[in-house]
Amino acid sequence: MIEPLTLNFDVACGVEHAFMVWTERAAAWWPAAHTVSHERGVHIVFEPRVGGRIFERTSTQVEHDWGHVTAWEPPHRLAYQWHIATDPSNATAVEIRFTALGPGATRVEVHHGGWDRLGPEQGREWRTMNRAGWDGVVPDYMAACASPSSHNQSIKET
């Protein structure tokens, strides 16, 4: 079994805002280099329901699927099948829990697994790549949570 990735960190905002920044303002913190199009100015959409799509929409209205929502429990839990830049049959499973630590602080727990379905070699390789990916985007998410500018829908430049 390939161990899932687990990340735990605290953000400087309430639980509702933390959930909203993740699901409605992802373009404020998600780097263009981590999108399918690599284009600045894309919108990142989480359709707010189980079965909802997760996708990027470019300035020319081209949509690239990233996954689909498997649990939608605002503001405490979100889960999805994740296949950004790969075939949906290679989807991995992401679950995020948001726990209030007080009015201005939230614990975010990310559990990213399902590597075994990719096979032993590819699964370990993808896990390693995704670890680096999470390490790259989490600081930007934390900054977006703490910033009033997290309401900006423009994709972050890298």
Contacts in CASP RR format, 6 or more apart in sequence:
PFRMAT RR
TARGET T0000
AUTHOR 0000-0000-0000
METHOD contacts of the structure
MODEL  1
MIEPLTLNFDVACGVEHAFMVWTERAAAWWPAAHTVSHERGVHIVFEPRV
GGRIFERTSTQVEHDWGHVTAWEPPHRLAYQWHIATDPSNATAVEIRFTA
LGPGATRVEVHHGGWDRLGPEQGREWRTMNRAGWDGVVPDYMAACASPSS
HNQSIKET
1 116 0 8 1.000
2 113 0 8 1.000
2 114 0 8 1.000
2 115 0 8 1.000
2 116 0 8 1.000
2 120 0 8 1.000
2 123 0 8 1.000
2 124 0 8 1.000
2 127 0 8 1.000
3 127 0 8 1.000
4 111 0 8 1.000
4 112 0 8 1.000
4 113 0 8 1.000
4 114 0 8 1.000
4 115 0 8 1.000
5 110 0 8 1.000
5 111 0 8 1.000
5 112 0 8 1.000
5 113 0 8 1.000
5 127 0 8 1.000
5 130 0 8 1.000
5 131 0 8 1.000
5 134 0 8 1.000
6 109 0 8 1.000
6 110 0 8 1.000
6 111 0 8 1.000
6 112 0 8 1.000
7 108 0 8 1.000
7 109 0 8 1.000
7 110 0 8 1.000
7 112 0 8 1.000
7 134 0 8 1.000
7 138 0 8 1.000
8 107 0 8 1.000
8 108 0 8 1.000
8 109 0 8 1.000
8 110 0 8 1.000
9 107 0 8 1.000
9 108 0 8 1.000
9 138 0 8 1.000
9 142 0 8 1.000
10 101 0 8 1.000
10 105 0 8 1.000
10 106 0 8 1.000
10 107 0 8 1.000
10 108 0 8 1.000
11 18 0 8 1.000
11 105 0 8 1.000
11 106 0 8 1.000
11 108 0 8 1.000
11 141 0 8 1.000
11 142 0 8 1.000
11 145 0 8 1.000
11 146 0 8 1.000
12 104 0 8 1.000
12 105 0 8 1.000
12 142 0 8 1.000
12 145 0 8 1.000
12 146 0 8 1.000
13 21 0 8 1.000
13 104 0 8 1.000
13 105 0 8 1.000
13 106 0 8 1.000
13 145 0 8 1.000
13 146 0 8 1.000
14 100 0 8 1.000
14 102 0 8 1.000
14 103 0 8 1.000
14 104 0 8 1.000
14 105 0 8 1.000
14 106 0 8 1.000
15 75 0 8 1.000
15 76 0 8 1.000
15 98 0 8 1.000
15 99 0 8 1.000
15 100 0 8 1.000
15 106 0 8 1.000
16 74 0 8 1.000
16 75 0 8 1.000
17 106 0 8 1.000
17 145 0 8 1.000
17 150 0 8 1.000
18 75 0 8 1.000
18 98 0 8 1.000
18 106 0 8 1.000
18 108 0 8 1.000
18 145 0 8 1.000
19 74 0 8 1.000
19 75 0 8 1.000
19 76 0 8 1.000
19 78 0 8 1.000
19 98 0 8 1.000
20 75 0 8 1.000
21 28 0 8 1.000
21 29 0 8 1.000
21 141 0 8 1.000
21 144 0 8 1.000
21 145 0 8 1.000
21 150 0 8 1.000
22 46 0 8 1.000
22 78 0 8 1.000
22 96 0 8 1.000
22 98 0 8 1.000
22 141 0 8 1.000
23 46 0 8 1.000
23 48 0 8 1.000
23 74 0 8 1.000
23 78 0 8 1.000
24 46 0 8 1.000
25 144 0 8 1.000
25 150 0 8 1.000
25 151 0 8 1.000
25 152 0 8 1.000
25 153 0 8 1.000
26 44 0 8 1.000
26 46 0 8 1.000
27 41 0 8 1.000
27 42 0 8 1.000
27 43 0 8 1.000
27 44 0 8 1.000
27 152 0 8 1.000
27 153 0 8 1.000
27 154 0 8 1.000
27 155 0 8 1.000
27 156 0 8 1.000
28 144 0 8 1.000
28 149 0 8 1.000
28 150 0 8 1.000
28 151 0 8 1.000
28 152 0 8 1.000
28 153 0 8 1.000
28 154 0 8 1.000
28 156 0 8 1.000
29 137 0 8 1.000
29 140 0 8 1.000
29 141 0 8 1.000
29 143 0 8 1.000
29 144 0 8 1.000
29 150 0 8 1.000
29 156 0 8 1.000
30 44 0 8 1.000
30 137 0 8 1.000
30 140 0 8 1.000
30 155 0 8 1.000
30 156 0 8 1.000
31 136 0 8 1.000
31 137 0 8 1.000
31 140 0 8 1.000
31 155 0 8 1.000
31 156 0 8 1.000
31 157 0 8 1.000
31 158 0 8 1.000
32 38 0 8 1.000
32 39 0 8 1.000
32 40 0 8 1.000
32 41 0 8 1.000
32 42 0 8 1.000
32 155 0 8 1.000
32 156 0 8 1.000
32 157 0 8 1.000
32 158 0 8 1.000
33 158 0 8 1.000
34 84 0 8 1.000
34 133 0 8 1.000
34 137 0 8 1.000
35 42 0 8 1.000
35 44 0 8 1.000
35 56 0 8 1.000
35 64 0 8 1.000
35 84 0 8 1.000
35 155 0 8 1.000
36 56 0 8 1.000
36 64 0 8 1.000
36 66 0 8 1.000
36 84 0 8 1.000
36 85 0 8 1.000
37 56 0 8 1.000
37 58 0 8 1.000
37 62 0 8 1.000
37 64 0 8 1.000
39 58 0 8 1.000
39 59 0 8 1.000
39 155 0 8 1.000
40 154 0 8 1.000
40 155 0 8 1.000
40 157 0 8 1.000
41 58 0 8 1.000
41 59 0 8 1.000
41 154 0 8 1.000
41 155 0 8 1.000
42 56 0 8 1.000
42 57 0 8 1.000
42 58 0 8 1.000
42 59 0 8 1.000
42 155 0 8 1.000
43 56 0 8 1.000
43 57 0 8 1.000
43 153 0 8 1.000
44 54 0 8 1.000
44 55 0 8 1.000
44 56 0 8 1.000
44 66 0 8 1.000
44 155 0 8 1.000
45 53 0 8 1.000
45 54 0 8 1.000
45 55 0 8 1.000
45 56 0 8 1.000
45 57 0 8 1.000
46 52 0 8 1.000
46 54 0 8 1.000
46 69 0 8 1.000
46 78 0 8 1.000
46 80 0 8 1.000
47 53 0 8 1.000
47 54 0 8 1.000
47 69 0 8 1.000
48 69 0 8 1.000
48 72 0 8 1.000
48 74 0 8 1.000
49 69 0 8 1.000
49 72 0 8 1.000
50 69 0 8 1.000
50 70 0 8 1.000
50 71 0 8 1.000
50 72 0 8 1.000
51 68 0 8 1.000
51 69 0 8 1.000
51 70 0 8 1.000
52 68 0 8 1.000
52 69 0 8 1.000
52 72 0 8 1.000
53 65 0 8 1.000
53 67 0 8 1.000
53 68 0 8 1.000
53 69 0 8 1.000
54 65 0 8 1.000
54 66 0 8 1.000
54 67 0 8 1.000
54 68 0 8 1.000
54 69 0 8 1.000
54 80 0 8 1.000
54 82 0 8 1.000
55 63 0 8 1.000
55 64 0 8 1.000
55 65 0 8 1.000
55 66 0 8 1.000
55 67 0 8 1.000
56 63 0 8 1.000
56 64 0 8 1.000
56 66 0 8 1.000
57 63 0 8 1.000
58 64 0 8 1.000
65 83 0 8 1.000
65 88 0 8 1.000
66 82 0 8 1.000
66 83 0 8 1.000
66 84 0 8 1.000
67 80 0 8 1.000
67 81 0 8 1.000
67 82 0 8 1.000
67 83 0 8 1.000
67 84 0 8 1.000
67 88 0 8 1.000
67 91 0 8 1.000
68 80 0 8 1.000
68 81 0 8 1.000
69 78 0 8 1.000
69 79 0 8 1.000
69 80 0 8 1.000
70 79 0 8 1.000
70 80 0 8 1.000
70 81 0 8 1.000
70 93 0 8 1.000
71 77 0 8 1.000
71 78 0 8 1.000
71 79 0 8 1.000
71 80 0 8 1.000
71 95 0 8 1.000
72 78 0 8 1.000
75 98 0 8 1.000
76 97 0 8 1.000
76 98 0 8 1.000
76 99 0 8 1.000
77 95 0 8 1.000
77 96 0 8 1.000
77 97 0 8 1.000
77 98 0 8 1.000
78 95 0 8 1.000
78 96 0 8 1.000
78 98 0 8 1.000
79 93 0 8 1.000
79 94 0 8 1.000
79 95 0 8 1.000
79 96 0 8 1.000
80 93 0 8 1.000
80 94 0 8 1.000
81 88 0 8 1.000
81 91 0 8 1.000
81 92 0 8 1.000
81 93 0 8 1.000
81 94 0 8 1.000
82 91 0 8 1.000
82 92 0 8 1.000
82 93 0 8 1.000
82 94 0 8 1.000
82 112 0 8 1.000
83 89 0 8 1.000
83 90 0 8 1.000
83 91 0 8 1.000
83 92 0 8 1.000
90 117 0 8 1.000
90 118 0 8 1.000
92 112 0 8 1.000
92 113 0 8 1.000
92 114 0 8 1.000
92 115 0 8 1.000
92 117 0 8 1.000
92 118 0 8 1.000
92 126 0 8 1.000
92 130 0 8 1.000
93 112 0 8 1.000
93 113 0 8 1.000
93 114 0 8 1.000
94 110 0 8 1.000
94 111 0 8 1.000
94 112 0 8 1.000
94 113 0 8 1.000
95 110 0 8 1.000
95 111 0 8 1.000
95 112 0 8 1.000
96 108 0 8 1.000
96 109 0 8 1.000
96 110 0 8 1.000
96 111 0 8 1.000
97 107 0 8 1.000
97 108 0 8 1.000
97 109 0 8 1.000
97 111 0 8 1.000
98 106 0 8 1.000
98 107 0 8 1.000
98 108 0 8 1.000
99 106 0 8 1.000
99 107 0 8 1.000
99 109 0 8 1.000
100 106 0 8 1.000
101 107 0 8 1.000
106 145 0 8 1.000
108 141 0 8 1.000
110 134 0 8 1.000
112 130 0 8 1.000
112 134 0 8 1.000
113 127 0 8 1.000
115 123 0 8 1.000
115 124 0 8 1.000
115 126 0 8 1.000
115 127 0 8 1.000
116 123 0 8 1.000
118 126 0 8 1.000
140 156 0 8 1.000
144 150 0 8 1.000
END
